[in-house]
Amino acid sequence: MKAFKSDIQGRKGETDVKNILAECGLPSLHDIVLPTRSGNATQIDHIALTALGILVIDADFSQESCTSG
């Protein structure tokens, strides 16, 4: 049940970020799956194009304050 709740919260967080990027008018892609060198796949939640460059976002749900880094 805990994993299910975490999955729902994660999806809500990703939807929130997607909506914020749209409200800001930033061209963006969501849920991108890319191959790795080892032949596996990796997933990126959001990629947005800003005036300063490309912004890559991994949206994880947390009840704590937002940070960047």
Backbone as JSON, one array per atom type, in Angstrom:
{
  "sequence": "MKAFKSDIQGRKGETDVKNILAECGLPSLHDIVLPTRSGNATQIDHIALTALGILVIDADFSQESCTSG",
  "N": [[0.82, -1.19, 0.0], [1.99, 1.22, 0.74], [3.85, 1.66, -1.31], [2.11, 2.02, -3.46], [0.77, 4.38, -2.7], [2.92, 6.13, -2.73], [3.55, 6.06, -5.46], [1.27, 7.27, -6.57], [1.49, 9.84, -5.44], [3.89, 10.62, -6.58], [3.2, 10.72, -9.3], [1.35, 12.81, -9.21], [3.03, 14.9, -8.46], [4.67, 15.05, -10.75], [2.76, 15.76, -12.65], [2.05, 18.26, -11.63], [4.46, 19.69, -12.03], [4.6, 19.59, -14.83], [2.32, 21.12, -15.47], [3.08, 23.61, -14.39], [5.29, 24.26, -16.0], [3.95, 24.55, -18.44], [2.25, 26.72, -17.83], [4.16, 28.69, -17.57], [4.86, 28.99, -20.13], [6.91, 27.6, -21.3], [8.54, 25.72, -23.77], [8.36, 22.23, -23.69], [9.21, 18.78, -22.99], [8.01, 15.6, -21.86], [8.36, 12.75, -19.71], [10.49, 11.24, -20.99], [12.18, 8.58, -22.51], [15.32, 7.21, -22.71], [18.01, 5.43, -24.31], [20.73, 3.84, -22.58], [24.34, 3.62, -22.42], [24.91, 1.06, -21.69], [22.88, -0.38, -22.74], [20.51, -0.49, -21.42], [17.61, 1.35, -20.27], [16.87, 4.77, -19.53], [14.92, 7.16, -17.74], [13.64, 10.42, -18.11], [11.98, 12.92, -16.38], [11.12, 15.59, -17.13], [11.98, 17.9, -19.71], [12.86, 21.12, -20.42], [12.93, 24.03, -22.47], [14.62, 26.95, -21.97], [15.3, 30.52, -21.85], [17.89, 30.65, -21.04], [18.98, 28.17, -21.49], [18.85, 24.56, -21.58], [16.68, 22.86, -19.44], [16.67, 20.23, -17.24], [14.59, 18.13, -15.49], [14.03, 16.13, -12.69], [11.37, 14.97, -11.21], [10.5, 14.39, -8.02], [8.36, 13.32, -5.44], [8.0, 15.06, -2.43], [7.49, 16.02, 0.93], [8.87, 18.05, 1.9], [10.58, 21.24, 1.64], [11.28, 22.82, -1.56], [14.28, 22.35, -3.43], [17.23, 23.22, -5.24], [19.83, 22.02, -7.35]],
  "CA": [[0.0, 0.0, 0.0], [2.88, 2.37, 0.81], [4.41, 1.88, -2.66], [1.01, 2.53, -4.28], [0.58, 5.78, -2.31], [4.1, 6.85, -3.21], [3.41, 6.16, -6.91], [0.23, 8.28, -6.83], [2.05, 11.14, -5.09], [4.9, 10.92, -7.59], [2.51, 11.11, -10.53], [0.79, 14.13, -8.98], [4.15, 15.84, -8.53], [5.07, 15.19, -12.15], [1.69, 16.53, -13.3], [2.19, 19.65, -11.15], [5.6, 20.3, -12.74], [4.18, 19.73, -16.23], [1.41, 22.26, -15.53], [3.84, 24.84, -14.12], [6.06, 24.56, -17.21], [2.99, 25.03, -19.44], [1.82, 28.05, -17.4], [5.28, 29.6, -17.82], [5.03, 29.09, -21.58], [8.18, 26.99, -21.71], [8.45, 24.5, -24.57], [8.88, 21.15, -22.86], [8.9, 17.38, -23.25], [7.76, 14.92, -20.6], [8.48, 11.28, -19.68], [11.36, 10.82, -22.09], [12.95, 7.38, -22.24], [16.52, 7.21, -23.55], [18.89, 4.28, -24.08], [22.02, 4.1, -21.95], [25.45, 2.95, -23.11], [24.89, -0.37, -21.35], [21.76, -1.03, -23.42], [19.29, -0.35, -20.63], [16.9, 2.6, -20.55], [16.73, 5.71, -18.42], [13.75, 8.0, -17.95], [13.73, 11.8, -17.65], [10.62, 13.4, -16.17], [10.81, 16.79, -17.91], [13.04, 18.7, -20.32], [12.27, 22.39, -20.85], [13.82, 24.97, -23.14], [14.51, 28.28, -21.38], [16.14, 31.51, -22.5], [19.27, 30.43, -20.61], [19.45, 26.85, -21.87], [17.97, 23.4, -21.4], [16.44, 22.53, -18.04], [16.31, 18.83, -17.06], [13.94, 18.03, -14.18], [13.6, 14.84, -12.15], [10.36, 15.36, -10.22], [10.22, 13.41, -6.97], [7.46, 13.84, -4.42], [8.54, 15.24, -1.1], [6.71, 16.96, 1.7], [9.79, 19.08, 2.35], [10.68, 22.39, 0.73], [11.97, 22.6, -2.83], [15.68, 22.73, -3.5], [17.84, 23.06, -6.56], [21.23, 21.62, -7.17]],
  "C": [[0.87, 1.26, 0.0], [3.46, 2.69, -0.57], [3.35, 2.46, -3.58], [0.79, 4.01, -3.99], [1.73, 6.64, -2.83], [4.02, 7.07, -4.72], [2.39, 7.24, -7.27], [0.78, 9.68, -6.55], [3.1, 11.57, -6.11], [4.27, 11.38, -8.89], [1.89, 12.5, -10.39], [1.89, 15.18, -9.06], [4.6, 16.09, -9.96], [4.04, 16.0, -12.93], [1.78, 18.0, -12.9], [3.32, 20.36, -11.89], [5.24, 20.54, -14.2], [3.27, 20.95, -16.39], [2.13, 23.58, -15.31], [4.65, 25.24, -15.36], [5.14, 25.12, -18.3], [2.54, 26.45, -19.1], [2.91, 29.1, -17.66], [5.54, 29.77, -19.32], [6.33, 28.5, -22.08], [7.92, 25.77, -22.59], [9.07, 23.35, -23.78], [8.44, 19.78, -23.37], [8.79, 16.68, -21.91], [7.88, 13.41, -20.76], [9.28, 10.75, -20.87], [12.16, 9.6, -21.67], [14.1, 7.34, -23.25], [17.34, 5.95, -23.28], [20.18, 4.72, -23.39], [23.1, 3.37, -22.74], [25.43, 1.45, -22.86], [23.72, -1.11, -22.0], [20.46, -1.0, -22.63], [18.59, 0.94, -21.04], [16.9, 3.46, -19.3], [15.58, 6.65, -18.76], [14.0, 9.38, -17.35], [12.31, 12.33, -17.54], [10.26, 14.57, -17.08], [12.09, 17.39, -18.47], [12.35, 19.95, -20.83], [13.34, 23.26, -21.48], [13.57, 26.36, -22.55], [15.41, 29.23, -22.16], [17.63, 31.29, -22.17], [19.83, 29.07, -21.0], [18.4, 25.78, -21.64], [17.89, 23.05, -19.92], [15.95, 21.08, -17.97], [15.79, 18.67, -15.64], [13.59, 16.59, -13.86], [12.66, 15.18, -11.0], [10.11, 14.21, -9.27], [9.32, 14.06, -5.94], [8.18, 13.93, -3.09], [7.67, 16.23, -0.36], [7.6, 18.06, 2.28], [9.88, 20.18, 1.31], [11.47, 22.02, -0.51], [13.42, 23.05, -2.73], [16.14, 22.59, -4.94], [19.29, 22.66, -6.35], [21.73, 20.79, -8.29]]
}
